[in-house]
């Protein structure tokens, strides 16, 4: 009986030791993650300072750009009407008549700070992704490291493409529609600068995040959660969802604008299917090789 008690005591001590070791390992990982995040925050802070130095350019040329009728997107739309008159003259935007006001005493200062911080975050995304990669890299196998070696570059390219598409396509089309839309001619449109900035940033950053769909599908496919068969079977539902997103993001009446927004989303979905199919093919090949040996 005493031997059994001694054995139980020894097993208890061993289990406690394993538990303490696991806890120490967990806190070690948290400490490593903290260091990666601190470096990312430092880089974002530097970019924020750079953005603050160029704050005049950011405000007048970047943030207020979609409100200017001479904005690149509006000029290209007018040239498109010249090439294809059947589109209609309404597609050419030459006037955006709305007054943007500030209603708070510290409003403009706060907006300047928020816009600079946002610019710092956008410019710091590639480095943030790099720090995330450095954190998860040690936990991957050699084959997984090789297959995911282009993660940072691929995710960065998609994010930048999404930002550019959101800023040059979705934001100006939506801003033009919302500024010029009226339910009664007797109601004058006057917008707060908070509302304008929120709309532009939400549409631009939101598109950058949506363009990360292939990266998300890649991760889910690696984990075995997503399969190309499921995505192909759900294509009709995805089509409806994409059209709904396009209609909500660009609340315009013409179908041309909606299709301009929806087309990249369709392409991203098909690319995601190909990525998932490629991962599944590699998994099946590896399993066949394993059972063969």
C-alpha positions in Angstrom: 0.0 0.0 0.0 2.8 2.3 0.9 4.5 1.5 -2.5 1.3 2.6 -4.3 1.2 5.9 -2.3 4.8 6.5 -3.1 4.2 5.8 -6.8 1.2 8.1 -6.8 3.2 10.9 -5.2 6.0 10.5 -7.7 3.5 10.6 -10.6 1.9 13.7 -9.1 5.3 15.4 -8.9 6.1 14.5 -12.5 2.7 15.7 -13.7 3.2 19.0 -11.8 6.6 19.4 -13.3 5.2 18.9 -16.8 2.4 21.4 -16.0 4.9 24.0 -14.8 7.1 23.3 -17.9 4.1 23.8 -20.2 3.1 27.0 -18.3 6.7 28.3 -18.6 6.6 27.5 -22.3 3.3 29.3 -22.8 4.6 32.5 -21.0 7.9 32.2 -23.0 5.8 32.3 -26.2 3.8 35.3 -24.9 7.1 37.1 -24.1 8.4 36.4 -27.7 5.1 37.6 -29.2 5.3 40.8 -27.0 8.8 41.6 -28.5 7.5 41.1 -32.0 4.6 43.4 -31.4 6.7 46.0 -29.7 9.0 46.1 -32.8 6.0 46.4 -35.1 4.5 49.2 -32.9 7.9 51.0 -33.1 7.9 50.8 -36.9 4.3 52.1 -37.1 5.3 55.0 -34.8 8.1 55.9 -37.1 5.7 55.8 -40.1 3.2 57.9 -38.2 5.8 60.6 -37.6 6.7 60.6 -41.3 2.9 60.9 -42.1 2.6 63.8 -39.6 5.5 65.6 -41.4 3.6 65.2 -44.7 0.1 65.8 -43.1 -0.7 68.7 -45.5 -0.2 66.5 -48.5 -2.1 63.6 -46.9 -5.1 65.8 -46.2 -5.3 67.9 -49.3 -4.2 65.4 -52.0 -5.0 62.0 -50.5 -7.9 62.2 -48.1 -9.8 65.0 -49.8 -8.9 63.6 -53.3 -12.2 61.6 -53.8 -14.2 64.9 -53.3 -12.3 66.7 -56.0 -13.9 66.5 -59.5 -10.4 66.4 -61.0 -9.6 63.2 -59.1 -7.9 60.5 -61.3 -11.0 58.2 -61.2 -13.4 60.9 -62.4 -11.1 61.9 -65.2 -10.8 58.3 -66.4 -14.6 57.9 -66.2 -15.1 60.9 -68.5 -12.5 59.5 -70.9 -14.4 56.2 -70.9 -17.6 58.0 -71.8 -15.8 59.6 -74.8 -14.6 56.2 -76.0 -18.0 54.5 -75.3 -20.8 57.0 -75.6 -23.4 54.4 -75.0 -22.5 54.3 -71.3 -24.2 57.7 -70.9 -23.1 61.2 -69.9 -24.1 60.6 -66.3 -21.1 58.3 -65.9 -18.8 61.3 -66.4 -18.6 63.2 -63.1 -17.6 66.8 -63.4 -19.3 68.3 -60.3 -19.3 67.3 -56.7 -21.3 69.9 -54.8 -21.3 69.5 -51.0 -20.0 71.4 -48.0 -17.9 69.6 -45.4 -17.9 71.1 -42.0 -16.2 70.7 -38.6 -18.4 70.9 -35.5 -15.9 70.4 -32.7 -13.3 72.7 -31.3 -10.6 70.1 -31.3 -12.0 68.3 -34.3 -9.5 69.2 -36.9 -6.5 68.5 -34.6 -8.0 65.1 -33.7 -8.7 64.3 -37.4 -5.1 65.1 -38.2 -3.8 62.8 -35.6 -6.1 60.0 -36.5 -5.3 60.3 -40.2 -1.5 60.2 -39.5 -1.9 57.2 -37.2 -4.0 55.4 -39.9 -1.4 56.2 -42.5 1.3 54.9 -40.2 -0.6 51.6 -39.8 -1.2 51.2 -43.5 2.5 51.8 -44.3 3.5 49.5 -41.4 1.4 46.5 -42.5 4.2 44.8 -44.5 6.5 44.9 -41.5 3.7 43.8 -39.2 3.1 40.8 -41.4 6.9 40.1 -41.4 6.9 40.1 -37.6 4.0 37.7 -37.6 5.9 35.4 -39.9 9.0 35.5 -37.7 6.7 34.5 -34.7 5.1 31.5 -36.4 8.1 30.4 -38.4 9.8 28.3 -35.6 6.6 26.3 -35.1 6.5 25.1 -38.7 8.1 22.1 -40.3 10.8 22.6 -42.9 8.3 21.7 -45.8 5.7 24.1 -44.3 8.3 26.9 -44.1 9.2 26.4 -47.8 5.6 26.4 -48.9 4.8 29.5 -46.9 8.0 31.4 -47.6 6.2 33.9 -49.8 3.5 34.6 -47.2 4.6 38.2 -46.4 5.2 39.2 -50.0 1.9 37.7 -51.2 -0.2 39.2 -48.3 1.5 42.6 -48.8 0.8 42.7 -52.5 -2.9 41.7 -51.9 -3.3 44.4 -49.2 -1.7 47.1 -51.4 -3.9 46.0 -54.3 -7.0 46.2 -52.1 -6.0 49.6 -50.8 -5.5 51.0 -54.3 -8.7 49.5 -55.6 -10.7 50.7 -52.6 -9.2 54.2 -52.8 -9.4 54.7 -56.6 -12.6 52.8 -57.4 -14.9 52.1 -54.4 -14.3 55.3 -52.3 -14.7 57.9 -55.1 -17.8 56.2 -56.5 -19.4 55.9 -53.1 -18.4 59.4 -52.0 -19.8 60.9 -55.3 -23.1 59.0 -54.9 -23.6 59.8 -51.2 -22.6 63.5 -51.6 -25.0 64.1 -54.5 -27.8 62.0 -53.4 -30.9 63.9 -52.1 -34.4 62.9 -51.3 -35.6 66.5 -51.8 -34.1 69.5 -53.6 -34.9 71.7 -50.6 -32.5 69.7 -48.4 -28.8 70.9 -48.7 -26.1 68.3 -48.1 -23.7 69.3 -45.4 -21.4 66.6 -44.0 -19.2 66.6 -40.9 -15.5 65.9 -41.6 -15.7 62.9 -39.2 -18.4 61.3 -41.4 -16.4 61.9 -44.6 -13.1 60.6 -43.2 -14.8 57.6 -41.7 -16.4 56.7 -45.1 -13.2 57.0 -47.0 -11.1 55.1 -44.5 -13.7 52.3 -44.0 -14.1 51.7 -47.7 -10.4 51.8 -48.4 -9.2 49.7 -45.5 -12.1 47.4 -45.8 -11.2 46.6 -49.4 -7.6 46.0 -48.3 -8.8 43.4 -45.8 -11.3 41.8 -48.2 -8.4 41.3 -50.7 -6.8 39.0 -48.1 -9.3 36.3 -49.0 -6.7 34.1 -50.8 -4.4 34.2 -47.7 -7.3 33.2 -45.4 -8.3 30.3 -47.8 -4.6 29.2 -47.8 -4.5 29.0 -44.0 -7.9 27.3 -43.8 -6.9 24.8 -46.5 -3.7 24.0 -44.7 -5.7 23.3 -41.6 -8.1 21.1 -43.5 -11.1 23.3 -42.8 -11.6 24.5 -46.3 -11.7 22.3 -49.5 -11.9 23.3 -53.2 -15.0 21.0 -53.5 -16.9 23.0 -50.9 -15.9 26.3 -52.6 -17.0 25.1 -56.0 -20.3 23.8 -54.6 -20.8 27.1 -52.9 -19.9 29.2 -56.0 -23.6 30.3 -56.6 -24.0 31.4 -53.0 -20.6 33.2 -53.2 -21.8 35.0 -56.4 -24.9 36.3 -54.7 -22.9 37.4 -51.6 -20.3 39.2 -53.8 -23.1 41.0 -55.7 -24.7 42.0 -52.4 -21.4 43.3 -51.1 -20.8 45.2 -54.3 -24.3 46.7 -54.1 -23.9 47.8 -50.5 -20.3 49.2 -50.9 -21.2 51.2 -54.0 -24.9 52.2 -53.6 -25.3 53.4 -57.1 -28.2 52.7 -59.5 -26.1 51.8 -62.6 -24.9 48.2 -63.1 -21.6 49.3 -64.5 -20.3 50.5 -61.1 -21.5 47.4 -59.3 -19.7 45.1 -61.8 -16.5 47.1 -61.6 -16.5 46.5 -57.8 -17.7 42.8 -58.1 -15.2 41.7 -60.8 -12.1 41.7 -58.6 -14.0 39.8 -55.9 -15.0 37.1 -58.4 -11.4 36.9 -59.4 -10.2 36.6 -55.8 -12.7 33.8 -55.2 -11.6 31.8 -58.2 -7.9 32.3 -57.2 -8.8 31.1 -53.7 -10.3 27.9 -55.2 -7.1 27.3 -57.2 -5.0 27.8 -54.1 -7.1 25.4 -52.1 -7.0 22.8 -54.9 -3.3 23.1 -55.1 -2.9 22.5 -51.4 -5.2 19.5 -51.5 -3.3 18.0 -54.4 0.0 18.3 -52.5 -1.6 16.7 -49.4 -2.9 13.8 -51.5 0.5 13.3 -53.1 2.2 13.3 -49.8 -0.2 10.8 -48.3 0.2 8.5 -51.4 3.9 8.7 -51.1 3.7 7.9 -47.3 1.5 4.8 -47.8 3.7 3.7 -50.7 6.8 3.6 -48.5 
